[in-house]
Amino acid sequence: MSSKCSLQRLPRAGVDRIDSELIARSMLDLMVSDPLRTETIVLLLDHERRGIGVLAVTGTIPFDAIFDVLDVVTALDLDEIGSVIVATVRLPVPGVDDLDERDVDRWLECSSMLDDAGIELLEWFVIGRRTQCPRDLVGEAPRW
């Protein structure tokens, strides 16, 4: 019998860093509703990329609703927030890609609005039939 554990230990809030896509996706797997429903989840991280909070908003059906969610984040006015990881759940539609053609512009605008507030957008995951990152469409390198 193998003594190797196949489960990834999740980071402890305020203690362990969330510094890779694998860790971020493991955290989000626990937070995303099952069954899937339209929602946006924001992991709030401190300047050392340790978790300090979670914001979950259901019913984020218009794709531009991400801006409303991030407006709430920037309005928190917490100096502790150094970066965020965002996940948007979109219910799969047959024959339609989970990513929208305007997600490139949304990624750039979200990055800019958070940057103006002194917060880094580490990643934005769009979850549907599969998980994708609009950053990849821009050709931008991961920020981990």
Phi and psi in degrees as a GROMACS rama.xvg file:
@    title "Ramachandran Plot"
@    xaxis  label "Phi"
@    yaxis  label "Psi"
@TYPE xy
-80.2658  139.72  SER-2
-93.9755  1.88285  SER-3
-76.0167  128.776  LYS-4
-88.1061  133.737  CYS-5
-89.2425  -8.76647  SER-6
-90.8312  135.616  LEU-7
-77.186  131.079  GLN-8
-73.0056  128.251  ARG-9
-78.3911  148.842  LEU-10
-68.2527  145.24  PRO-11
-86.9359  135.204  ARG-12
-57.262  133.118  ALA-13
72.9382  0.897407  GLY-14
-121.481  -57.7364  VAL-15
-97.2321  144.92  ASP-16
-78.2157  146.476  ARG-17
-105.923  92.556  ILE-18
-126.089  24.0994  ASP-19
-153.781  159.805  SER-20
-62.8056  -38.6812  GLU-21
-60.0576  -46.3746  LEU-22
-66.4156  -44.1352  ILE-23
-60.2576  -44.8532  ALA-24
-67.9771  -33.4343  ARG-25
-63.1699  -42.1178  SER-26
-64.237  -47.0862  MET-27
-65.1541  -33.1543  LEU-28
-57.2758  -32.4517  ASP-29
-78.0876  -25.5658  LEU-30
-96.7962  -27.3114  MET-31
-69.8553  134.861  VAL-32
-62.2669  144.991  SER-33
-129.897  112.699  ASP-34
-72.5285  163.018  PRO-35
-58.3912  142.433  LEU-36
-142.864  158.249  ARG-37
-65.4306  125.484  THR-38
-164.79  161.708  GLU-39
-129.042  129.29  THR-40
-117.647  134.033  ILE-41
-122.136  121.311  VAL-42
-90.2372  119.095  LEU-43
-91.3536  126.496  LEU-44
-120.077  149.824  LEU-45
-80.9423  -171.391  ASP-46
-72.0966  -12.6725  HIS-47
-100.379  7.2253  GLU-48
65.8434  35.5486  ARG-49
-100.905  142.01  ARG-50
-64.9433  133.271  GLY-51
-126.894  -7.46225  ILE-52
178.815  165.958  GLY-53
-135.67  135.461  VAL-54
-118.955  123.287  LEU-55
-123.431  126.453  ALA-56
-124.906  121.372  VAL-57
-90.7616  160.107  THR-58
74.3144  26.5268  GLY-59
-83.6602  68.7966  THR-60
-77.7581  -50.3878  ILE-61
-64.2118  134.512  PRO-62
-58.5658  -29.8169  PHE-63
-74.3735  -3.1187  ASP-64
-61.0178  -19.6043  ALA-65
-57.4683  -33.1436  ILE-66
-67.3202  -39.3558  PHE-67
-63.278  -40.9287  ASP-68
-64.7095  -44.4133  VAL-69
-71.4318  -25.5249  LEU-70
-60.9573  -39.5894  ASP-71
-63.0576  -43.4367  VAL-72
-60.9375  -47.5218  VAL-73
-69.6982  -24.9643  THR-74
-78.2839  -12.7309  ALA-75
-62.2916  -27.8031  LEU-76
52.5394  44.5933  ASP-77
-104.227  117.474  LEU-78
-63.5694  -18.851  ASP-79
-70.995  -22.3966  GLU-80
-76.324  116.98  ILE-81
-106.195  -30.694  GLY-82
-157.324  166.097  SER-83
-139.189  155  VAL-84
-121.331  128.991  ILE-85
-115.327  140.345  VAL-86
-130.263  127.035  ALA-87
-113.518  124.396  THR-88
-97.0659  125.33  VAL-89
-120.076  126.828  ARG-90
-66.1016  131.008  LEU-91
-60.7074  137.31  PRO-92
-117.599  124.607  VAL-93
-54.0769  131.433  PRO-94
78.954  1.74099  GLY-95
-120.694  132.027  VAL-96
-67.8024  147.778  ASP-97
-65.2655  -32.6977  ASP-98
-84.6517  139.472  LEU-99
-95.8901  150.026  ASP-100
-59.3532  -23.8571  GLU-101
-92.7708  4.59203  ARG-102
-65.2992  -27.3628  ASP-103
-60.9248  -48.637  VAL-104
-64.5977  -37.456  ASP-105
-63.5426  -43.3086  ARG-106
-58.0056  -48.1031  TRP-107
-64.1243  -42.2688  LEU-108
-68.5956  -41.2594  GLU-109
-62.3737  -44.0697  CYS-110
-58.8418  -44.0009  SER-111
-66.6669  -45.6848  SER-112
-66.5324  -36.7633  MET-113
-71.7036  -40.8194  LEU-114
-59.2197  -40.0387  ASP-115
-61.3656  -26.0147  ASP-116
-93.1155  3.31338  ALA-117
79.3332  24.1624  GLY-118
-121.622  135.588  ILE-119
-92.9694  133.332  GLU-120
-86.5259  102.517  LEU-121
-69.6282  -47.0055  LEU-122
-160.542  153.439  GLU-123
-128.623  114.07  TRP-124
-98.1395  132.009  PHE-125
-106.925  118.4  VAL-126
-108.672  125.576  ILE-127
-149.654  -120.404  GLY-128
-63.0105  -32.1341  ARG-129
-144.105  174.013  ARG-130
-102.864  127.571  THR-131
-131.39  160.649  GLN-132
-121.735  118.941  CYS-133
-56.9564  -26.0122  PRO-134
-56.1534  -35.7366  ARG-135
-61.4332  -34.2644  ASP-136
-67.6528  -27.3012  LEU-137
-79.3121  -23.7675  VAL-138
85.1026  15.9737  GLY-139
-82.631  142.139  GLU-140
-70.0746  151.68  ALA-141
-57.5877  150.221  PRO-142
-98.6567  10.8714  ARG-143
